[in-house]
Amino acid sequence: MRSPQSPQSETRRTLPWWKKCCFAFVTVAIGFAGVELTLWAIGVDPVTSDEDPFVGFSSNSPLLERKGKNYSTRPAKLSHFNAQTFPAQKTEDTQRIFCLGGSTTYVRPYDDRTSFAGWLREILPAADPQQNWEVINGGGISYASYRVSNVVEEVLNYSPDLLIIYTGHNEFLEQRTYPSLYQVPASLTSVLEFTSRTRTFSAMRQMFNLPNRNAEQRALLPGEAETILDQSVGLDAYSRDNQFRSHVVEHFRFNLRRIVRMAARHGVPVIFVTPASNLRDCSPFKSEFNSEQSSATVAELNRLLVVAKEMIEQKQFSDAAEALKKFLQVEPQFADAYFLNGQIQWQLGNTDAARENFQRALIEDVCPLRALPEIIEAVKDIADELDVPCVDFVEEIGLKSEHQTPGNDWFLDHVHPTIDGHRLLAEKLLDQMIAIQLVQPTSDWNAEVMETIATRMESRLSDEDRGIALRNLSKVLGWAGKLDEAGRLSDMALELAPQDPETQLQAGIVAEDRNDLSTAEERYREATRLQPDFLAAHLNLGVALARQDRLEEAREEFRIALKLQPQSAQILANLSMVEFLLENFPAAEEYQQQAVQLAEGSERQMLLNRLSEIRQAARESQ
């Protein structure tokens, strides 16, 4: 037997290195969890639950303000939001629902009365009269998900019982960059994201007053949405950028998670809606040739496009399809070619192929103002990930559409549903609200009651209301260069509101854009008959007459316009041009001099140059 004092008894068995690492990891993890639990108990929130690391805003005024016993939409916000009012003190039997998103939620081009929020406002008391229902429309025109999430943060202070989120179409409307995403290596992104979501990080930043690195790098946007299309560059600002697209989708996913987590902290359920689009009757906003194509190749591709369009007009669909096949073999990312091919396949009865081409046209649109497939998938993915109910409006409206390809039967333009479309969405939202037991319909709720509500809803808008709304939508599409869609809406508006001078004016503008000058003249004259002091109508009529070389008549219209607005450099310059063409050089020079005196900046310089040309022509005529 070995002696207790032997050296062997003093030799200790060492632990393997991997066990030491495991013990160390477990110890640190338990300590970290304890710190996180303590910080949670005292109310410290993670940074990323409250902050958007990608964009910030130069100002952030609230949507609502308290006025006496009610909350109301702030007057400064009415350019982007519907006017809404609800009691500041919510009663115990009240269920308060906020519908949030962009212009679809707003219900462009109409108003809140026919939105899906408006439908819910009528449906819910009939389906479940035991509760008092408040449905607030918080949809903001041109609001993308990063703006919607800020609205969510505010309305959670007003005791909501449900948030309905319809967002995804406006993610590419505003100009911004993602510098931090470009600079951080992919291997570090997940580590940084995890760290910034911990309460420990938040507490340390507050304790030591650490700078917010994200705030320094994120894009700074104005307090209200300022879209690229509203700027002078318009569509020219858009070009194909797949990396930017992927970052936009990543940011969109972040915002959806942020919305759900903020709502969860307040115990408020959320319902997502997938954003649906017009596939069949909406051409892409912008197509772009590959920058590596030679000028000769681009010329040949443009020729093929012209040939294909001529063949479509002549109903030679098979030949047109062959021309586009050659085109797409050389330029496989040109959105307009897919849209044209979709129209051809539709006419040939190949509806599955047509739908695929329409979908591809949406994907390849360089100006993606309809939600991309990645955006729609993000909504469904985040809903599954965070166990959020989701109305798949894309699927629902597809099932209701001809050959499952939505068009003008369900949409007024590229993304805004018809009144029936809003009704359909409201009905599907009701189903979800029943599923989560927020609504408990009575036995009296049935299809007959729904039709009674529909009759009442339809009567809320007069024909003139509808016509004026469609006229305004026609203006927007005209500015975007979508003349066919603008013309269709203008025709519909004219039929509904023929006594509205601005509707007649818009019909004239659309006709003039199509070089149909006789129709344009007719519409402008009708506008001036309805409103004799309608400046824009007299001015446009003068231009249309001048384009037809009816210069004396044009001069008379410009003179009427000048009486209505004597200090207009534009009208004076138009009069000068007419007098010049009539070879009345002294009158042309006099009007031009007056225009120069009123103008400023680059416009003044342009008018000065024109004045020199008039004087030169006058000298030569002598």
CORQUIVEN-V685294 format. One record per residue. N is the residue number from 0. SS is DSSP state (@ for helix, = for strand, . for the rest). PSI is psi in whole degrees, -180 to 180 (NA if undefined). D_FIRST is the distance of its C-alpha to the first C-alpha in Angstrom with 2 decimals. Layout:
BEGIN
n={N N}
ss={SS SS}
psi={PSI PSI}
d_first={D_FIRST D_FIRST}
END
This chain:
BEGIN
n={0 1 2 3 4 5 6 7 8 9 10 11 12 13 14 15 16 17 18 19 20 21 22 23 24 25 26 27 28 29 30 31 32 33 34 35 36 37 38 39 40 41 42 43 44 45 46 47 48 49 50 51 52 53 54 55 56 57 58 59 60 61 62 63 64 65 66 67 68 69 70 71 72 73 74 75 76 77 78 79 80 81 82 83 84 85 86 87 88 89 90 91 92 93 94 95 96 97 98 99 100 101 102 103 104 105 106 107 108 109 110 111 112 113 114 115 116 117 118 119 120 121 122 123 124 125 126 127 128 129 130 131 132 133 134 135 136 137 138 139 140 141 142 143 144 145 146 147 148 149 150 151 152 153 154 155 156 157 158 159 160 161 162 163 164 165 166 167 168 169 170 171 172 173 174 175 176 177 178 179 180 181 182 183 184 185 186 187 188 189 190 191 192 193 194 195 196 197 198 199 200 201 202 203 204 205 206 207 208 209 210 211 212 213 214 215 216 217 218 219 220 221 222 223 224 225 226 227 228 229 230 231 232 233 234 235 236 237 238 239 240 241 242 243 244 245 246 247 248 249 250 251 252 253 254 255 256 257 258 259 260 261 262 263 264 265 266 267 268 269 270 271 272 273 274 275 276 277 278 279 280 281 282 283 284 285 286 287 288 289 290 291 292 293 294 295 296 297 298 299 300 301 302 303 304 305 306 307 308 309 310 311 312 313 314 315 316 317 318 319 320 321 322 323 324 325 326 327 328 329 330 331 332 333 334 335 336 337 338 339 340 341 342 343 344 345 346 347 348 349 350 351 352 353 354 355 356 357 358 359 360 361 362 363 364 365 366 367 368 369 370 371 372 373 374 375 376 377 378 379 380 381 382 383 384 385 386 387 388 389 390 391 392 393 394 395 396 397 398 399 400 401 402 403 404 405 406 407 408 409 410 411 412 413 414 415 416 417 418 419 420 421 422 423 424 425 426 427 428 429 430 431 432 433 434 435 436 437 438 439 440 441 442 443 444 445 446 447 448 449 450 451 452 453 454 455 456 457 458 459 460 461 462 463 464 465 466 467 468 469 470 471 472 473 474 475 476 477 478 479 480 481 482 483 484 485 486 487 488 489 490 491 492 493 494 495 496 497 498 499 500 501 502 503 504 505 506 507 508 509 510 511 512 513 514 515 516 517 518 519 520 521 522 523 524 525 526 527 528 529 530 531 532 533 534 535 536 537 538 539 540 541 542 543 544 545 546 547 548 549 550 551 552 553 554 555 556 557 558 559 560 561 562 563 564 565 566 567 568 569 570 571 572 573 574 575 576 577 578 579 580 581 582 583 584 585 586 587 588 589 590 591 592 593 594 595 596 597 598 599 600 601 602 603 604 605 606 607 608 609 610 611 612 613 614 615 616 617 618 619 620 621}
ss={. . . . . . @ @ @ @ . . . . . . @ @ @ @ @ @ @ @ @ @ @ @ @ @ @ @ @ @ @ @ @ @ @ @ @ . . . . . @ @ @ . . . . . = = = . . . . . . = = = = . . = = = = . @ @ @ . . . . . . . = = = . . . . . . = = = = = = = = . @ @ @ @ . . . . . @ @ @ . @ @ @ @ @ @ @ @ @ @ @ @ . . . . = = = = = = = = . . . . . @ @ @ @ @ @ @ @ @ @ @ @ @ @ . . . = = = = = . . . . . . . . . . . . @ @ @ @ @ . . @ @ @ @ @ @ @ @ @ @ @ . . @ @ @ @ @ @ @ @ @ @ . . . . @ @ @ @ @ . = = = . . . . . . @ @ @ . . . @ @ @ @ . . . . @ @ @ @ @ @ @ @ @ @ @ @ @ @ @ @ @ @ @ @ @ @ @ @ . . . = = = = = . . . . . . . . . . . . . . . . . . . . . @ @ @ @ @ @ @ @ @ @ @ @ @ @ @ @ @ @ @ . . . @ @ @ @ @ @ @ @ @ @ @ @ @ @ . . . . @ @ @ @ @ @ @ @ @ @ @ @ @ . . . @ @ @ @ @ @ @ @ @ @ @ @ @ @ . . . . . . . . @ @ @ @ @ @ @ @ @ @ @ @ @ . . . = = = . @ @ @ @ @ @ @ @ . @ @ @ . . . . . . = . . . . . = . @ @ @ @ @ @ @ @ @ @ @ @ @ @ @ @ @ . . . . . . . . . . . @ @ @ @ @ @ @ @ @ @ @ @ . . . . @ @ @ @ @ @ @ @ @ @ @ @ @ @ @ @ @ . . . @ @ @ @ @ @ @ @ @ @ @ @ @ @ . . . . @ @ @ @ @ @ @ @ @ @ @ @ @ . . . @ @ @ @ @ @ @ @ @ @ @ @ @ @ . . . . @ @ @ @ @ @ @ @ @ @ @ @ @ . . . @ @ @ @ @ @ @ @ @ @ @ @ @ @ . . . . @ @ @ @ @ @ @ @ @ @ @ @ @ . . . @ @ @ @ @ @ @ @ @ @ @ @ @ @ . . @ @ @ @ @ @ @ @ @ @ @ @ @ @ @ @ @ @ @ @ @ .}
psi={139 144 143 -21 2 151 -32 -34 -20 -9 120 146 123 147 145 153 -35 -30 -37 -42 -41 -46 -41 -43 -45 -42 -47 -42 -43 -43 -44 -43 -38 -43 -45 -42 -42 -44 -36 -42 -33 5 20 125 151 152 -47 -11 -18 -14 141 116 -5 -39 152 177 141 -28 158 72 146 154 -38 154 151 131 101 -119 4 158 139 157 131 138 -36 -16 -6 -11 -20 -15 155 151 124 147 138 157 140 -34 112 131 163 -30 10 136 117 123 130 126 117 150 -148 -142 -21 -44 -42 -36 45 138 6 -154 -177 -22 -33 13 168 -27 -41 -40 -45 -36 -30 -36 -44 -45 -29 -36 -37 80 -4 -15 155 124 132 120 114 127 109 27 131 129 129 14 122 176 -33 -25 -38 -41 -32 -38 -40 -47 -37 -49 -15 -15 -5 28 53 155 -12 141 129 122 116 100 158 -19 -23 15 -20 13 -32 146 130 169 166 69 -40 -33 -33 -32 -27 126 145 -33 -23 -14 -48 -36 -46 -38 -44 -46 -45 -16 -2 150 -27 -46 -44 -44 -42 -38 -40 -41 -43 7 47 143 150 101 -37 -40 -33 -30 -24 155 139 116 156 163 -34 155 128 103 155 -37 -23 -12 165 -32 -30 -131 -24 -22 -15 133 162 127 90 -34 -43 -41 -45 -36 -37 -43 -41 -43 -41 -44 -42 -45 -39 -43 -42 -43 -48 -41 -39 -44 -39 -37 -25 3 30 124 157 143 125 155 130 134 119 156 161 113 -46 -33 23 112 158 152 -34 134 155 132 151 131 -17 -5 140 162 -35 -41 -43 -41 -43 -39 -40 -36 -42 -37 -44 -43 -46 -43 -39 -41 -35 -42 -33 5 27 70 -39 -41 -39 -39 -37 -41 -42 -30 -44 -41 -51 -21 -30 -36 82 7 20 110 -45 -35 -39 -38 -45 -41 -35 -44 -40 -49 -34 -45 -32 -5 7 73 -33 -45 -37 -46 -41 -40 -40 -40 -40 -35 -40 -44 -41 -3 121 -24 83 83 6 141 127 158 -35 -32 -46 -43 -35 -42 -47 -38 -48 -36 -44 -44 -41 12 51 131 145 128 115 81 -30 -47 -43 -45 -27 -42 -28 -11 158 123 34 32 96 142 -147 -8 -23 -9 146 -29 -137 -32 -13 117 158 174 -39 -33 -41 -36 -47 -45 -42 -40 -40 -34 -38 -43 -43 -38 -32 -40 -35 7 25 -32 135 91 146 170 -17 -11 121 -179 -32 -41 -40 -40 -34 -43 -42 -41 -42 -41 -43 -31 -8 -22 127 167 -38 -39 -47 -43 -44 -40 -43 -34 -43 -38 -36 -39 -46 -46 -31 -43 -33 1 10 79 -37 -47 -40 -41 -41 -47 -37 -40 -42 -41 -41 -36 -36 -32 62 -18 5 117 -40 -30 -41 -41 -47 -38 -37 -42 -45 -44 -41 -38 -27 7 24 79 -32 -41 -41 -46 -43 -44 -41 -41 -39 -38 -41 -29 -43 -33 91 -26 26 97 -51 -36 -44 -42 -46 -37 -42 -42 -44 -40 -41 -39 -20 11 25 73 -38 -42 -39 -43 -40 -40 -39 -35 -40 -44 -38 -35 -35 -30 82 -26 41 114 -35 -47 -42 -40 -37 -43 -41 -43 -43 -46 -37 -46 -27 0 27 76 -38 -43 -41 -43 -40 -48 -40 -39 -42 -39 -42 -41 -29 -23 164 161 -139 -32 -40 -41 -40 -42 -35 -43 -42 -36 -40 -40 -39 -45 -39 -43 -38 -41 -41 -32 -22 NA}
d_first={0.00 3.75 6.46 9.13 11.52 10.48 13.53 12.24 11.96 15.59 16.97 19.18 20.54 24.32 26.99 29.37 32.76 34.73 32.82 33.53 37.16 37.35 35.96 38.40 41.27 40.67 40.51 43.75 45.42 44.73 46.01 49.04 49.82 49.68 52.12 54.38 54.40 55.29 58.06 59.38 59.54 61.62 63.97 63.06 64.18 63.16 65.63 66.50 67.38 70.35 71.19 72.48 70.86 73.61 76.92 78.32 81.81 84.30 85.22 83.99 86.54 85.87 87.54 88.57 90.03 90.70 94.37 94.89 93.20 92.43 90.46 92.64 92.38 93.09 96.52 95.03 92.83 95.70 96.23 92.95 92.43 94.43 95.64 93.36 93.36 91.13 90.54 88.15 87.12 85.71 86.34 83.67 85.28 85.58 83.64 83.98 83.53 83.68 84.67 83.61 84.08 86.83 90.47 89.85 88.58 91.50 93.69 95.60 98.55 99.31 98.11 95.62 97.88 96.98 93.37 90.53 89.90 93.54 93.14 90.04 92.02 94.49 92.15 89.52 91.86 93.42 90.12 88.37 90.98 88.60 87.31 89.06 88.43 88.59 88.31 88.43 89.19 87.21 87.87 88.72 90.93 89.01 85.75 82.64 79.21 78.24 81.32 80.81 77.29 78.85 81.32 78.46 76.79 80.03 80.98 77.58 78.94 81.76 79.79 79.99 78.85 78.78 79.05 80.68 80.05 82.33 81.63 81.26 84.75 85.09 81.96 84.01 87.01 86.02 85.25 81.79 78.91 75.14 74.07 70.52 69.93 71.17 69.02 65.61 63.47 62.78 59.01 59.27 61.79 59.37 57.01 59.97 61.36 58.12 57.74 61.34 61.00 58.26 59.14 56.83 59.06 62.15 60.88 59.95 63.36 65.13 63.01 63.47 66.90 65.83 68.71 69.17 68.79 70.15 73.26 74.03 73.78 75.19 78.83 81.24 83.77 86.86 86.82 88.81 88.58 90.63 90.62 91.08 94.08 95.85 95.75 98.36 96.07 95.38 94.09 94.09 90.93 88.97 87.46 84.69 81.27 78.41 75.78 77.69 77.97 74.23 73.75 76.42 74.63 71.31 73.09 74.70 71.34 70.09 73.14 72.73 69.12 70.24 72.97 70.66 67.99 70.61 72.12 68.75 68.09 71.35 70.67 73.67 73.70 75.07 76.98 77.30 80.29 80.28 83.27 85.89 88.49 91.81 91.09 94.33 96.98 95.38 95.49 92.85 93.56 92.94 92.31 91.34 91.59 88.68 89.22 88.78 91.82 94.82 98.11 99.66 96.95 97.31 101.08 100.63 98.17 100.64 103.34 101.24 100.69 104.44 105.16 102.66 104.17 107.69 106.69 105.11 108.42 110.25 107.79 106.76 103.16 101.87 103.31 101.88 98.44 98.73 99.64 96.61 94.34 95.39 94.90 91.34 90.30 91.00 90.16 87.51 86.93 90.51 90.62 94.37 94.32 91.84 93.96 97.09 95.32 94.20 97.84 98.89 96.29 97.28 100.90 99.95 98.07 94.63 93.21 89.51 90.15 92.27 89.51 87.01 89.48 90.24 86.53 86.08 89.04 87.25 84.06 85.92 88.12 87.70 88.69 86.36 88.08 86.90 83.23 81.30 79.13 76.02 77.29 77.86 74.42 72.91 74.55 73.14 69.69 69.31 70.68 67.99 65.24 66.10 67.40 70.97 73.95 76.19 79.75 80.08 83.70 83.72 83.07 85.33 88.31 87.69 87.94 91.26 92.68 94.75 92.44 89.55 90.93 91.91 95.19 98.16 98.06 95.11 95.27 97.99 96.57 93.26 90.97 93.03 93.42 96.68 97.20 96.19 93.01 92.15 92.91 90.55 87.74 88.41 88.22 84.88 83.53 84.69 82.66 79.52 80.29 80.62 77.30 75.48 77.44 79.29 82.52 83.29 86.62 89.06 90.59 93.80 92.25 93.58 95.24 98.65 97.49 95.97 99.32 101.11 98.79 99.38 103.15 102.83 100.59 102.94 105.88 104.29 105.28 108.93 110.00 110.75 107.25 105.74 108.14 107.43 103.66 104.04 106.35 103.71 101.11 103.63 103.91 100.16 99.99 103.08 101.43 98.46 100.86 100.46 104.19 104.11 101.91 103.93 107.14 105.94 105.00 108.23 110.27 108.47 109.05 112.73 113.23 111.65 113.11 116.34 117.84 115.06 116.28 112.80 112.07 115.29 114.28 110.85 112.54 114.82 111.94 110.14 113.39 114.02 110.50 111.44 114.71 116.70 119.10 121.74 119.26 117.81 121.34 122.00 118.85 119.48 123.08 121.98 119.51 122.35 124.61 122.01 121.37 124.15 122.26 119.11 118.53 115.89 118.07 121.13 119.04 117.41 120.77 122.26 119.55 120.01 123.79 123.40 121.16 124.08 126.50 128.32 128.39 131.16 129.41 126.10 127.81 129.09 125.61 124.19 127.03 126.19 122.53 123.59 125.60 122.49 120.31 122.55 119.76 117.93 117.50 116.53 119.74 121.87 120.24 120.94 124.58 124.78 123.47 126.05 128.90 127.72 127.80 131.27 132.16 133.01 131.45 132.64 131.19 127.97 127.65 128.39 125.76 123.20 123.88 123.32 120.05 118.87 119.63 117.44 114.49 111.53 108.93 108.63 111.11 113.73 113.24 113.62 116.82 118.13 117.61 119.49 122.29 122.73 123.04 125.69 127.69 127.47 128.71 131.54 132.65 132.60 134.64 137.41}
END
